[in-house]
Amino acid sequence: MGEDRFVAVTNARTHLAVDAAQGRVLGGAGSNFYRCWVFPLYTPSGLSVTQEFPFDHPFHNGVFVGQHPVRVGEREANFWVMPPMRSADDRVFTKVGRMDCPERPQVSVRGDGVEMVFKNVWRDEHEDPMVDEVRTVTFRALDDATVCDVMSEKIASYGAVEFPQTKYGSIGVRVEPRLLPPMGGVIIADEDRRGTSAVVHLGESVYVAYENELAGRGRFGVMMYILDEAIRGPWFVRDYGMAMYNPTLACSLSVPEGCSWKVSLRVVAYDGEVTNDRATRWMGLTGSGRGNPGRGTGLQSPRRRH
């Protein structure tokens, strides 16, 4: 494939990865005052598999990263929510910080797709920096799927960082409403598990997918796979469309000053049905430009505290 097959098209703060040779939009990423996220993400036939945000959770955004609480010394901030509030007394809206994201990411056009790098600063409610983050988003085009890899490296640049045990983290997807069980969709995982979120919620899975039949268009879906080596969960998966990989669901993480913590997720938008053979092929893709998540950075791994 020639290097000119793929292009990045910018419209205000939305940055789209486009297969110009086929006239196919793979997906996009962008940012606002509070955070950056991936949206949209399309199957090869152009069906959307993510939701930018639902009415009741305006901070569940496409493919996103969030965490609450985060502590540096005596300071604490909430990087899970962002405005608008859901009610006048929304209990989750405490110590709300923001991810200070660049208006334009660093964009690299590759032979097999487009890579976008956001260098973010996580700031507390007083605008003081707490964590540096490098968010790498890579879009690739396959004949039967669109692959989006998201890697978040959080760097303890301003002191040791504590990520306490919480359900509010860490990287995941708000799924397109037409794929959900209330609309007749099915949640699928390895070992031939199919059904509602009960088949995967709070457990380990090699992959998790949402899939449904769309009138006049056939089946389509979205599959998620944890890229961090030898890790298969825990997953926080709900019928209403939240699918998160959350390493802090069962334990706290400590990151010494100067070190980092990485989480990485592969999201695959596909047409047709997911099978073990297709899932294995999509999971086996290499060369996303992310390196080996959690290795080769010269930085230590976080310490886990149960």
N, C-alpha and C positions, 0 to 999 in steps of 0.2 A: 504494500500500500504506500502511496506517495505521501509525503509530509503535508501536501496541500489538500488532502482529502477532508481533514477536519479543520474547523474554524471556531473561534469564540466570538459570539456576537453580544455586545453590551447594549442594554436599553435601561438608562438611568442606573439603578443599583442592582439590576437583574443581569446575570452573566450566563448566557446559554451556550452549551456545547452542541455543535451542529456537524452532522455528517453531510458536507456540502455535495459530495458526489452522488448521494442518494436523496438529497432534500429532506433529510430526517433529523429532527431535533431529539437529542438524547435526554437532555434535562438541563437544569440550571441551578445556580446558587447565588445568594446575595445576602445583604445585611440591612438592618435598620439601626436605630440608635441603641438598641438593647442587645442584639445578638445577630449571628449569621446562621443560615440553615440551607439545606438543599430543597428546592422546589422550583419547577416541577420535575417529575421523573416519568418517562414514557416508555411503554413497550415499543417494539419495532413497528407495530401497526398504528401507534399514536395514542394508545389508551393511557390515561393517567393512573398511577398506582398509589399516590400519596395525597394527603389532604394538607393544605397549607395551615389551617387551624380549624378546630371545631368551635361552635358557639359557646360551649360550656368550659372549654379549656383553651383560651387564646394563646397559651404558651406551649402548646403541643404543635410544633411547626415542622411539617415535612419530615426530613431526616435531620435530627437535631441532637445537640449535646447540652446537658444541663446537670446541675448538682446543687443540693441543699441539705445541710449547711456546709460551708467551707470556712475553715478557721486558720488564721495566721496569728500566732501569739494570742493577744487578748481580743483581737478583732474577729468578727463573724459576719458572713454575708450569704445571701440567698441568690444563687444563680440558676434557679429552677423556673421561676415565674418571671413574667414581664407584663406591663399593662396591656389592656385595661383590666381593672379589677372585676371580679365576677359578682361582687355584692359590696355593700358599704362596710361590712365587717368580715371580709374575706380573710380567714385565719392564716392562709398560706402566705399572704403578702406582709411579711415581716423582714426587715433589714435587706430590702431588695437592692441588689447590685446590678451591674450590667456588664456585658462583654463588649468592650470598645473595639469594634471591628473596622478595618479599612473599607473605604467606599469601593475601592477596586482591588481585588486580590491579585497576586502574582499569577499570571496565566501562562501555561506552556502547552503548545500544540505538539502532540506526539504522533507517531506513525499509526497508533491504534486508538487515539482518542484525545481528550483534553484534560489537563490537570490544573486545578485552582488551589492556591495556597493563601489562607487568611492568617495573618499574624495579629493575634488579638491580645488585649490586656483586660483581665477580669478586675473590675473596680468595685469597691464597696459603695454603700449608700452615700459616703462623703467624697466619692470620686478618687479615693486613694487606691493605688494598685495593690493587688493581692497575689495574682497569679499571671504569668505569661502563658499563652497558648499558641501552638501552631496547629491549625486545622487544614488538613490536606484532603481535597475532594478530587477524585479521578473518575471520569466518565469514559466508558469503552463500549463500542458497538460490536455485537455479535449478530449473526443472521437471525437467531431465534430469541435474543434477549438484549437488554441494555444493562450493563453492569456499572454500579456506582460504589466505589470504595471511599469510606470516610474514616480518617485517622485523626484523633485528637491527642496531642501531646501537651500535658499541663506541666509547666516548669515552675519549680519553687524558687523564683528569682528574688523574693522579698522576705524570705524567712521560711522556716519549715512549715509545711502545710498539713493540716489534718482534714481528712474527708471522713466524717463520722458515719457509722452505720445508718442507713436511711433507705426509704423506698423512692426517694426523689433523686434518681440518677439512672443511667449515666450517658448512654448513647442509644438511639433507637428511632422508630418510625411511627408517625401517625398515618394510618392506612386509609386509602380511598374508601368512602362509605359503601360503594357498590360491591366491595369485596368481603363485607363483614357478615357474620352469621345472622344478624337480624334481617339481612337482605337475601338470605339463602346461601351465603358463602360458607366455606369450610376452612378450618385451620388444619394444616398438614405438617407433619414432622417425620423425621427418620423413623425407622422400624415400623413403617406402615400405620402410623398414628394419624387418625382423622377424626374431626368432630368440632367441638367448641374449644374455647381456651382451656378448659379443664384438662385437656390431654397434654398440655405443655406448661401451664402457668406455675411459676416458682420452681421449676425443675431444670434439668439439663437436656439439651437437644443439639444434635449436630447442625440441623437447620430447622427453621420455622417458616411456613408460608401461609398466606391467605389467598384463596382462589374462589372464583365464581364463574358462572355462565352469564354472558351479556347477550341479550336478545339481538339477533342479527349479526353478532360479531364473534360468537364462540367463547371459549374459555380464555381467561387471562388471570394473572396473579402477580404477587410480589413475594420473593423469598429473601430471607435474611440468614447470614452466616457470620459467626464471630471469627475475625481474622487473627486475633491474638493466639499465639501458639498453644495448642493442647488445652484450650479453655472452651467449654461447651455451655456455660451458664454462670449464674442463674438468669433465667428469662422471666421478665414480668410481661405477661401477655393477656390481653383482655378482649372480650367480644366486641367492645365498643370501638376498638381500633388502635389501642396502644400496644406496641411491641418494643420492649426495651431490654437491652443487655445491661445488667446492673451489678458490677462487682462489689458494690457497697451495700447490697441488699442484706447480706448476712454478716458482714464484718466491716470494721473501719480500716482505712488506709492512712499511713503516715508517709510523707515524702520529705526527706531531709532537704535543707537548703542547698540549692545548686543541682538537685536531682529532678527527675521527672516521672510522670505516670502516663502511660499510653493506653487508650482503648481504641479498637478498630473494628469496623463493621462493614461487611459487604452486603449490598442491597441489589437484588436482581429483579428487574421488571420484565415479565415474559408473556408471550402469547402461547395459547395452548395449555396443556396440563403439565404440572411438574411430575417428573418420575425420578426414581433414584439415580438412573443413568444420567439424566439431564442435570440434576442437582450435583452429582459428583463431578461432572465436567465443569460446571460453573464454579464450584468451590475450588477446583484444582487450578484455576487460572493464576498465572504468575505475572510478574513484570508490571505491576500497577504503578511503579515509581515511588511506592511508599517505603521501600526497604523492608526489613523484617520487623514487624511490630514488636516493640519491647526489647529489641536486641540491636547491637551495633551502634548505639548512640554515645557510648562512653558514660552514660548516666546510670545511676543505680535504680533498681526496682523499688517500688514502695514497700513498706512493711505492713503486713496485715495484722490487725488486732481483733480477736474474737471477743 
